[in-house]
Amino acid sequence: MTFAPEQLDRSKADLARLLRDLRKRAGLSGDRLARRCGLSQSTISKIETGRKIPRLTEVESILRAPRHAFVPDTV
């Protein structure tokens, strides 16, 4: 399967927007999501703005985090 460069850019932007929207709907800040995922806040920001294409494991971690939105963070 091949993609034209503009298709990849559009797909990356769509994924970034989807992940950001899911985080916001879960009521999580970027920092809180990062802590729940074991990622840095900088990585979350780069993924959500489309500056970084996330690895599959990162996407999986991000998608699992909102389910734990009501579990208190350990400091």
TADACOR-V12692 format. One record per helix or strand. SS is the DSSP state (H for helix, E for strand). FROM is the first residue (numbers start at 1). TO is the last residue. Records with the same first field share a line. If there is no record, write none. Layout:
SS = FROM-TO + FROM-TO
This chain:
H = 5-25 + 30-37 + 41-48 + 56-68
